[in-house]
């Protein structure tokens, strides 16, 4: 879609962004909110999460509000579901059958039926529910199959109405319906509001968030119902843009806004202080010492670590003010206690089985003297501890270091002292189409990248020469790729030099300009035709 570069200023027009999380761990939404505010928009970023009370802070000139999903419910919600021919949220709609009969539930509670068996036993019931409600309600079947989606409407809908935005930017799929209904209500009152849907992932390729056969068909129907309300669609890669056009018959190709890192220096206020709004205020953490694999781990604490494949970024957590401002960025190698000549691999971001960190641990015995740093949101999380215990069983405990996130504006400098950036993803539909945040963060840290043969990132690495590709789940081939990079790192780092370097466009500043142009395009009145 072409846009006129000679656009009018934002002039304080209000943008409300919506996201279905607590904001702190999502660098894409943080960067989008802050850069839009920097461009002159009046920005409020609303998150919805399981928090005890509403949280507020500022990101630069953008206001962040995280609304508690567990807030007490009013007897009858003020928000409705106009135009769908069905009752509004919670208006006499019973929740769908939970999938386990009372007898099965009692057997599970008494230990007479294993939980996994109970889950398998309820599958036919869930599939029957999907078929019945899909036949009866079509795409609107999510109201019966996944009524918890109304919680986001109940919590965020009235707040959006009160803010009276000129434009609503809905991040990811859960908030699309909330935004669409808010736009409908505003237009019914005579207010013109535009809707941008930011598709972070390809929903048909997402890993269901629960062991529940209703989850995916319900959410697919939810998106199909509301995608036509969007005035523009934004997404994270060219491949995903093409899939969205195909799946939803979009009239315009989505604007691609890459998950690239911020490269501009953090503005300083006074020596030793933090620029206003540069960090979040909730739950500050200090610079933690790394957790090493040599520490004992109780097997009873292990649990399933699988989560959906997503495109949310790394390194965005509340931090201590002294950590974020007035000081140089922390040094990854120093945090690991390693000398300059010690080979250091880094994996930064969310950890789950399908992200392939187990393959890296299995490769370490084939890489004597090589250390691994895992930069994660919660070093004590169950799956992280499971990976740490695996390292101990492989005899590489002393070469694995687990560290907490740093602020996303410091992350590139933090990573730069490593030797190799790792992306060991398993083959999964969304992994094949994504250029994930850590890919760009590693590139700006000038790290050679070792990536599994997931299509889009593998093709990019082969084209640029910035790293090596290995077969997913193949520890021996991963070790081969790492050895190739460590033997001649300058060869791979050279991809980031010279006039053909992709780094000039792989920046958030370049991507934010696309968002600003899109906003202006949507909010610039169309001139009346000449008589």
N, C-alpha and C positions, 0 to 999 in steps of 0.2 A: 504494500500500500504506500503510495507516495505521499510525503508530507511537505508542506511549505516551511522552509527553514526560517523565513521571516515571520515568526509568530509573535503574538502579543505577550507581554509579561504575565506571570501567574496572577499578580495583583491580589494576593491573599485569598484566592478562591479555595474552598475547603475540599480536601481529599480525605476520605475515611478508608483505611486499609483494614481488612479482616483476615485473621488467621486462626486456625484451630489448635493452637498450642500456647505455651507460656512465653513465647517470643525470645527468651534468653538464648536458646540453643539454635536459633534459626537466623543465620547471617543474611540470607537473601532478603527476608522481610525487613530486617534491621537496616540493611543498606538501602533498600528501596524507599523506606520511610524517611531516612535521614537525607538522602540525596534529593528527594522530592521537596522536603522542607528547605534544603539549601537553595533550591531553584526558585523559592518564593511561594510555594503552596502552603496553605494552612493544613498541616497533616496531623491526624489522629490515627494511631495504630491500635486496633482493638484485638487482643488475644482472648481466647476462651480456654480455660484449663482447670484442672482439679486443684484449686488453691483455696486456702481458708478464707481469704478476704480479698477484695479488690486491691491490686497493686498498681502504682503509678510511678513513672519516672520520665525522663526526657532523653531522647537521642538527638543531640544537637538541638534544632528548633522543633523537632517533632515530639508530640506527646504520645507516650505509650500507656495504655491501660489494659491490664489483664483482668478479665471478669471471671468470677468463680462460677463454674458450672454446677457446683453443688449448693448454690444459694437456694434458700427456701422458695418453694413455688407458690405463686398466687393461686387462689381457688380456680380462677379462670384467667388465662393469659390475655394480655391486651392485644396481642398480635394474632392475626388470622391468616388464612391461606386463600386469598382472593382468587376467584376465577377458576378453581379446579373442580368445583362441583362436589367436593368432599368436605366433611366436617373439619374445622380448624384443629390446631394442635391440642391434643388431650380432651377435645370436646366430645366425650362419650366414646372415643375410640379405645377399645380394649387392646392391651398389648398382645402381640402374637403369642401363640403357645410356645413355651420355652424350649420345646424339642424333647424334653425328658418327661415321661409320665410320672405321676406321683409315686407309683411303685418303684420305678427306676431311681428316682431321686432318693427315696428312703433306703434302697439297697446300697447306693453309693455312700450315703451318710453312715450306714452301719458297716461299711467295709465289705459288703457281700457282692459288689460288682465293681471291678476296677474302673477308674475314671476314664481311661482310654476306651474301654469296652462300652461304657455308657455313652461316650461321644460318638462312637461308631454306630451304636444302636439308635441314636436319635437322627442320624443322617437321612433315612428314608422319610421321616416326619418333616424335616427341614426342606428337602427337595419337593415334597408334596405341597408344602406351604408356598414355595416359590412358584410352582406351576399354577396353583389355584389363584393366588393373588395377582400374578401376572396376567392370567386369562381374564380376570375380573376388572383389574384397574390399569393394565398396561404399565407404562413407565411410572405411574403414580403408586404402584404397588409398594414402594419403599415406605409409605406411611404405615403399612402393616408389618413389613419385613424388618425394617430398621427404624422404629419410631424414635429412637434416641437422637436422631438428627434434629428433632424438634427442640432438643435442649439448647442447641446453638441459636435457634430462632428465639426461644424464650429469653435467653440471657442477652444476646447482642441486638436483636431487632429493635427494642425500644430505645436503646442507646444510640443506634444509628439514626433513628427517626429524630431524636432530640438534637443531634449534631447538625442536621440539615445540610448534608454534603452536596457539593456540585458534582462530585465523581466518587464512585465506590470502586475500590481495587480489591477484588476477592482473591486471596491467595489459596491455591489448591482447591480440591473438589468439595470439601464439606461446607465451605462458606459461600459457594456459588448460589445455592438456593436462598440463603439469608440475604445476600446482596440483591438478588432478583426480586424478592418480595418487597424489600425496602424501596427499590426503584419503582415498583408498581404502586406502592402506597403514596410515594412522593408525587408521582405523575397524576394519580387520582386527585391529589390536592392542588394540581396546577403547577407543580415545580418540575423543572427539567433537570433530570439527573442522569449521568452517563455511568455505564458499568463496564469495567475492565476485568476479565477473568484471566488470572495468571495460573496456567496449568503447569504445576511443578513436575508432574509425572504422567505417564500413560496409564490410566486407570485399568484398562483391560489386562495390562501386564503387571499390575501390582500384586504383591503377596498379601493375601487377606490378613487383616489385623487380628482376627479371632478364628478359632476353630469352629466355623459357623458357615454352613452352606448358603445362608441367606445374605451374607455380607456383600459379596461382590455383585450379584445381580441387583440387589437393592440400590447400591451406590451407582451402578451403571445407569439404572433407570432414573435416579435422582439427577445425574448430570445431563442425560438426554432431555429431561423435562425442562431444565433451566438454561441450557447452553444458548438457546435462541434469544434469550434476554440480553446477552452480552453485546455491547456496541463494538467491542474489540477484544481480541484474545492475544495474550502474551504467553510465551513458553520459553523453554530453556535450551532447545537445540533445533537445528534444521530438520533432523530426522523426526522429532516429535511434532514439529509444525506440520510436516507432511501427513503424519498419521491423524492428527486432529482434523485437518481438512477432509481427509478420506472418511473418517468415522462420523463426522457431524455435518458434512456438506457445507462447510463454512464459506461464506461469500468472499471473504478476504483471507489471505494466508496470515497466520499469526505473526506478530512481531517477535523476533527472537532476541531475548535478553539473556546473555550467558551468565553463568554463576561465577563471574570473574572477581578477583579480589580488589579491594581498595588499594590504590598505590600512592595516593596523595598523603603527605605527612599530616599527622594529627596536629591541629592548631593548638598552640600553647597559650595559656593565660599568663600565669606568673610562674617563676621558678619553683619547681617542686609541687605545682598544683595541677589539677586536671581541667582541661577545657570543658566548659559547661556542657553537660549532657553527654560526655564522651563515654561514660560507663553507666551501667545500670545501678540502681540503688538497692535492689532487693538482695538479701542473702549474700553479703560480700564474702569472698574467700581470699585467703592469702596465698602466697607462693608456697605450694606444698612440695615436700621432698618426693622424689620418685619412689614408687613402690616397685621393688624388684621381685623377680620370679622366685628368688631364694626364700622369700618369706613363706611360712607355712600357710596352707589354705585348707580349710575344712571342707571335705567333700559334701557334707550336708548342706552347705550354702550354695551349691551349684543349682542352676535352674535353666530352663529354656531361655535362650538369648535371641531367638528369631524375631525380627521385626521387619516391616515392609521395606522394600528398596525405595529410597527417596532421594530428592535432589537438594535437601536442606544442607547448609554449610557447616563447617567446623569452626571451633575457636570462639564462639560467642556465648560467654557466660558472664554473670555478674562477677566483678573483680574488685579487689581492694583498690582504693583510689591511688595509693602510693605505687601500686604495681602498674597502673595504666598511664599515669601522667608524670611528666617531669623526669623520667628515667629512660635509659635505653631499654629496648626490648630484651626480654630474657633470652638466654642462649640455651638451645636444646642440648648441645654437646656438654656444656658445663653442668646442666641439670642432671645429666646422666653420669657425670664424673669421669668423662673420657678424654684422653689426650687427643691432640689434633690428628695424629696419624692412625687412629683406630677406625676401621671401617664402620660406618653407622648407617643403617637403614631406618626409615621412618614410615610408620603408618599413622595417619591423622584422621580422626573422624569416628562416626558411629561404628560399633562392632556388633556383628551378628554372624551366624554360621555362614550365610550366603555371601558375606563380604570377604571370606577367604583367608582370614588371618591364621587359621589353623594350618593352612598350606605353608605359610611363611615359617611358622614354628617348626614344622616337619622338615623344612629345607635347611634350617640352621646347622644341624649336625654335618651337613655337606659343605658348610661355609665356615671353616675354623677361623676363630678370631674376629668374626663379624658380629656386631651388636645390633639389636633391634629396639627402637623406641616406639612405644604405642602412646599416642596423644589422644586421650579419650575424655568424654564428659565426666564420667564417674569411675575413677580407678578401682573402687570397691564394688562395682556392679557384678552381679553373679556371673555373667558370661565372660567378663574380663578376667575374673578370678579363675574361671575354668580354663581359659587359654594359658594363664600363668602356670596353673598346675600341669597342663600338658607340656609346657616348656621344661618343667622340673623332671617330668618322666622321660623326656628326651635328652636329659643331661645338659641342657643349655640354660639353666636357671640364672646363672651369673651373667648372661648376655642379653637378658630381656629387661627392659625398663619401662614402667608405666607411669605416665605423667598426666596431670590435668590440663584441660584447655587453657589457652591464653586468649585475651581479647582478639577479635578477628582482625583488628587494625595492626596488631603486633605479630600475627601468625606467620606471615611471609618471612620476616626477619628472624623469627624464632626457629623456623624450619631450615634456614639457609646453611647452618653448620653441619647438616647431615650430608651424606654422600649420595643417597638414592632415595627417591620417593616411591612408595609401593601402592599399587591398586590391584589387589589379587582377587577381584570379584569372580564369583561363579557365574555360569550362564543363566540368566534370568531375563525375561523380556525387557524390563526397564533398564537393566544393566547394558543391554545391547545398544540402546538408542541414546544413552546419556553422555554428556561431557560434564562430569560431576565437579563439584566445587573444588575438591582437593586436587584435581587435575590442574586447574589454573593456579592454585596456591603453590603447588610444587614447581610449576613452570616459572612463576615470578620469583621463587626462591632459587631459581637456576639449578634445580635438581634434575639430573637424569631420571626418567620415569621408567619403572618396570611394571608393566600392566599385563593382565591376563588377556586372552584373545577374545574379549567382548568387542563387538564389531566397531562401534563408532570411535572409541578411544584407541583401539589397536590400529585402526586405519589412520588416525591422526598421528600417532607416534611413528608409524612407518613412513608417513609422508614427510614429517618434519625432521626425522632423524634424532629426536630428543630422548630416545630411550630404546628399550628392548621389549618384545612381546613374548609371553610364554603361554603354554597350554594351561587353561584353568584346571585347578585341582591337582596339577602335576608338580610335586615338590622338587623332583630332580630337574625338570625343565626350568622352574623358577630359579633354582641355584645356578643353572647354566647361564641364564639371563643376567643375574646379579654379577657373576664372575666376569662376564663380557664387559659390563659397565665399569666395574672396579678396575679392570685392566687398562682402560683408556677413557677416563671420565671426561677429559677435555674434548674428545670427539663429540660427545653427546651434548655437552654444555655449549658447544659452538652453534647449535641450532637456535640459541637465544640471542646471537650476535648478528650484527649487520643489518642492511636495509630490508631484508626479507624476513626478519624476525617477526613472529606472530604476536609478540608481547605488547606491541603498541595498541592492538585492538582487544587483547585479552585483559582488559582492565574494567573495573566497575565504572570508572568515570566515563569511558566510552559507551558502556551499556546504559548508564543512567541517562545519557543524552537521548537515547532512543525512547526511553520512557517519557521524558519531558516533552519531546516532540509529539509523541502520541497523545499525551494529555492535552497539549495545546490544540492539536488537530480536532480532538473530540469536543472541546469546549469553545472553539472559535465559531461564532454564529455563521451560518451559510448566508451569503448575501442574497437578498431577494432578486429574482430575475428582473432584468430591465423591461420596461413596458414596450 
